[in-house]
Amino acid sequence: MARLFDAYIVADWTAAETRKLGDNSLWIGVAKRDVRFRLYTETHNVATRAEGEALLNSLLADHRKRGDRVLVGFDFNLGYPAGTATRLKLSGTPWQAMWKFIAANVVDKADNTNNRYQVAAKMNRLMTDEAWPLWGAPAKQAQRWLTTTKPPQGTGDIPEFRAAEDAARKGRLQPKSVWQMHGAGAVGGQTLVGIPAVRRLLEALGPSGAVWPFGTGWRALTPDDVEPLSALVVEVWPSMFDARPAEGEYKDQAQVRATAEALARLDDAGDLAGAFAPPKSATPELIERVEQEEGWILGI
């Protein structure tokens, strides 16, 4: 089977509020093939999200000039648990409505200062008028609608996890809930500052860009599906892959390298196409939920 992609880019995003390099900063890994079709990987470290976004646009522009098809993975949620958009009284297709809402509310400046905690508090106010479902903030950011620690999660009518996280947890993995904004491994902040960047990236790509599974359907992809695209955006979870830092490598650097290489090897083996498909046990209701609102993690 022909490979679906020519290059594989993985971004380990950050919600940092200051310029930062090294540990717990923004890393981008790129796996691609040389003129002899041998796979090699480059890693890039940038101090701000604005620099990361500019680098991604530059990398994709270079690949587009060569006619390459690129798989672009981000390590944060591209969707929210079912019912979130309804709770926020948003109209339209849920995932698109959420992306529009987040992009309209998040202020993320070139120096990395951002208002993600204020946006989380606003979401809580609009959804429940209490300090849930989003939680977690430094003490100086805590307020009526956002607590430092996890509060009782209401009556349980707002799911703590998406179906993708539930599936991962059955496989003994331990993903965090998108509702957690602060603390070790928290992904809520990265999601709020990351989604607007992905939205801008796709707007710049126009018809040559798509996001899985929202724009492609939750199904196995073929070369014909990918051929019109220059880039396909997906959600990845680097912790799924065995990323052992080489000498002198940072942990995040090793993760983006290992994840990009793992995706390339799956493609070489002809197994990547099937990774885009739902599990055999997926019901029509789950497929609709994933395609319309929640999204999925590639490889779960």
Rosetta blueprint (number, residue, H / E / L):
1 M L
2 A L
3 R L
4 L L
5 F L
6 D L
7 A E
8 Y E
9 I E
10 V E
11 A E
12 D E
13 W L
14 T L
15 A L
16 A L
17 E L
18 T L
19 R L
20 K L
21 L L
22 G L
23 D L
24 N L
25 S L
26 L E
27 W E
28 I E
29 G E
30 V E
31 A E
32 K E
33 R E
34 D L
35 V L
36 R L
37 F L
38 R L
39 L E
40 Y E
41 T E
42 E E
43 T E
44 H E
45 N E
46 V E
47 A L
48 T L
49 R H
50 A H
51 E H
52 G H
53 E H
54 A H
55 L H
56 L H
57 N H
58 S H
59 L H
60 L H
61 A H
62 D H
63 H H
64 R H
65 K H
66 R L
67 G L
68 D L
69 R L
70 V E
71 L E
72 V E
73 G E
74 F E
75 D L
76 F L
77 N L
78 L L
79 G L
80 Y L
81 P L
82 A L
83 G L
84 T H
85 A H
86 T H
87 R H
88 L L
89 K L
90 L L
91 S L
92 G L
93 T L
94 P H
95 W H
96 Q H
97 A H
98 M H
99 W H
100 K H
101 F H
102 I H
103 A H
104 A H
105 N H
106 V L
107 V L
108 D E
109 K L
110 A L
111 D L
112 N L
113 T L
114 N E
115 N L
116 R H
117 Y H
118 Q H
119 V H
120 A H
121 A H
122 K H
123 M H
124 N H
125 R H
126 L H
127 M H
128 T L
129 D L
130 E L
131 A L
132 W L
133 P L
134 L L
135 W E
136 G L
137 A L
138 P L
139 A H
140 K H
141 Q H
142 A L
143 Q E
144 R L
145 W L
146 L E
147 T L
148 T L
149 T L
150 K L
151 P L
152 P L
153 Q L
154 G L
155 T L
156 G L
157 D L
158 I L
159 P L
160 E L
161 F L
162 R L
163 A H
164 A H
165 E H
166 D H
167 A H
168 A H
169 R H
170 K H
171 G L
172 R L
173 L L
174 Q L
175 P L
176 K L
177 S L
178 V L
179 W L
180 Q E
181 M L
182 H L
183 G L
184 A L
185 G L
186 A L
187 V L
188 G H
189 G H
190 Q H
191 T H
192 L H
193 V H
194 G H
195 I H
196 P H
197 A H
198 V H
199 R H
200 R H
201 L H
202 L H
203 E H
204 A H
205 L H
206 G H
207 P H
208 S H
209 G E
210 A E
211 V E
212 W L
213 P L
214 F L
215 G L
216 T L
217 G L
218 W L
219 R L
220 A L
221 L L
222 T L
223 P H
224 D H
225 D H
226 V H
227 E L
228 P L
229 L L
230 S L
231 A E
232 L E
233 V E
234 V E
235 E E
236 V L
237 W L
238 P H
239 S H
240 M H
241 F L
242 D L
243 A L
244 R L
245 P L
246 A L
247 E L
248 G L
249 E L
250 Y L
251 K H
252 D H
253 Q H
254 A H
255 Q H
256 V H
257 R H
258 A H
259 T H
260 A H
261 E H
262 A H
263 L H
264 A H
265 R H
266 L H
267 D H
268 D H
269 A L
270 G L
271 D L
272 L H
273 A H
274 G H
275 A H
276 F L
277 A L
278 P L
279 P L
280 K L
281 S L
282 A L
283 T L
284 P H
285 E H
286 L H
287 I H
288 E H
289 R H
290 V H
291 E H
292 Q H
293 E H
294 E H
295 G L
296 W L
297 I E
298 L L
299 G L
300 I L
